[in-house]
Amino acid sequence: MDIPVNAAKPGRRRYLTLVMIFITVVICYVDRANLAVAAAHIQEEFGITKAEMGYVFSAFAWLYTLCQIPGGWFLDRVGSRVTYFIAIFGWSVATLFQGFATGLMSLIGLRAITGIFEAPA
């Protein structure tokens, strides 16, 4: 037995939402990879070793990984609009301040903050 379903035609809003989500995901992946491109220049600028640069990369990766489940829980509680606004704003500010980092510890801290805010996105 077939039950008729009143399916609405997909509107422009659906496609606009898809494009916005796609752009957000692309920005996330670019943000995750962009530091590797600049790593040699950052090492030279701050006088840090490859091992110390590894700590910078690890700070993002560990916090990103550890905040996946809490980020999902937060998303379930407050909704996607609020979560994405907070996440995008947070990682954007953290990424902006990375340009003003003065040393290894500030860079590690800012990459960790970026990882926290990118986790729910």
Protein Blocks (a to p, Z undefined) as FASTA:
>chain_A
ZZddddddddfklmmmmmmmmmmmmmmmmmmmmmmmmmmmmmmmnopafklmmmmmmmmm
mmmmmmmmmmmmmmmmnojklmmmmmmmmmmmmmmmmmmpcbfklmmmmmmmmmmmmmmZ
Z
